[in-house]
Amino acid sequence: MTKDDIFARILEILGQTFEIEAERITPQARLYDDLDIDSIDAVDLIVQLKPLLGGRRLSPDAFKSVRTVQDVVDTLYGVVHDGTTV
């Protein structure tokens, strides 16, 4: 899975689940400030992204430093490709 694949899935989830317009979802978009994703929405996003992890565990702490869409992509990519449990 590439970073582009992960971004595409995030784009899909944010559009369908949170009704965010695709043009607002860029790698630099800040989840809380630009996309109005609050902490409860962030948990829902993580739950929907879990199937991308291929059974690997993802701790809630992994997302404490996540601020942008690119941060989400990078975190998930690291878990999937490095095999690290974050």
C-alpha positions as CSV (number, residue, x, y, z in Angstrom):
1,M,0.0,0.0,0.0
2,T,1.4,3.4,-1.0
3,K,0.9,6.7,0.6
4,D,-1.3,7.7,-2.3
5,D,-3.5,4.7,-1.5
6,I,-3.8,5.7,2.1
7,F,-4.5,9.3,1.2
8,A,-7.3,8.2,-1.2
9,R,-8.9,6.1,1.5
10,I,-8.7,9.1,3.9
11,L,-10.3,11.3,1.3
12,E,-13.1,8.8,0.8
13,I,-13.8,8.5,4.5
14,L,-13.7,12.2,5.2
15,G,-16.0,12.8,2.3
16,Q,-18.5,10.1,3.0
17,T,-18.6,10.0,6.8
18,F,-18.0,13.7,7.6
19,E,-19.3,15.3,4.4
20,I,-16.2,17.3,3.8
21,E,-15.7,18.6,0.3
22,A,-12.8,16.9,-1.5
23,E,-11.2,20.2,-2.5
24,R,-10.7,21.0,1.2
25,I,-8.9,17.7,1.9
26,T,-5.2,18.3,1.1
27,P,-2.1,16.8,2.7
28,Q,-1.5,20.1,4.4
29,A,-5.1,20.4,5.8
30,R,-5.2,20.5,9.5
31,L,-7.7,18.1,10.9
32,Y,-9.1,20.3,13.7
33,D,-8.6,23.8,12.3
34,D,-9.3,23.3,8.6
35,L,-11.6,20.3,8.5
36,D,-13.4,20.7,11.8
37,I,-12.6,17.2,12.9
38,D,-13.0,17.0,16.7
39,S,-11.7,14.3,19.0
40,I,-14.8,12.1,18.7
41,D,-14.6,12.4,14.9
42,A,-10.9,11.5,15.1
43,V,-11.7,8.3,16.9
44,D,-14.3,7.4,14.3
45,L,-11.7,8.1,11.6
46,I,-9.2,5.8,13.2
47,V,-11.7,3.1,13.5
48,Q,-12.5,3.3,9.8
49,L,-8.8,3.3,8.9
50,K,-8.0,0.2,11.0
51,P,-8.7,-2.2,8.1
52,L,-5.7,-0.7,6.3
53,L,-3.4,-1.9,9.0
54,G,-3.6,-5.6,8.1
55,G,-4.2,-6.7,11.7
56,R,-1.5,-4.6,13.2
57,R,-2.4,-2.8,16.4
58,L,-2.6,1.0,16.5
59,S,-2.6,2.6,19.9
60,P,-4.5,5.8,20.5
61,D,-1.2,7.5,21.4
62,A,-0.1,7.1,17.8
63,F,-2.4,10.0,16.9
64,K,-1.6,12.4,19.7
65,S,0.9,14.2,17.5
66,V,-1.2,14.0,14.3
67,R,-2.2,17.5,13.1
68,T,-2.6,17.2,9.4
69,V,-3.9,14.8,6.8
70,Q,-0.3,14.1,5.8
71,D,0.5,13.2,9.4
72,V,-2.3,10.6,9.3
73,V,-0.9,9.2,6.0
74,D,2.6,9.0,7.4
75,T,1.6,7.4,10.6
76,L,-0.5,4.7,8.9
77,Y,2.2,4.1,6.3
78,G,4.8,3.6,9.0
79,V,2.7,1.1,10.8
80,V,1.9,-0.8,7.6
81,H,5.4,-0.8,6.1
82,D,7.7,-0.8,9.1
83,G,5.6,-3.2,11.1
84,T,5.8,-0.9,14.0
85,T,3.0,-0.9,16.5
86,V,2.4,2.7,17.3
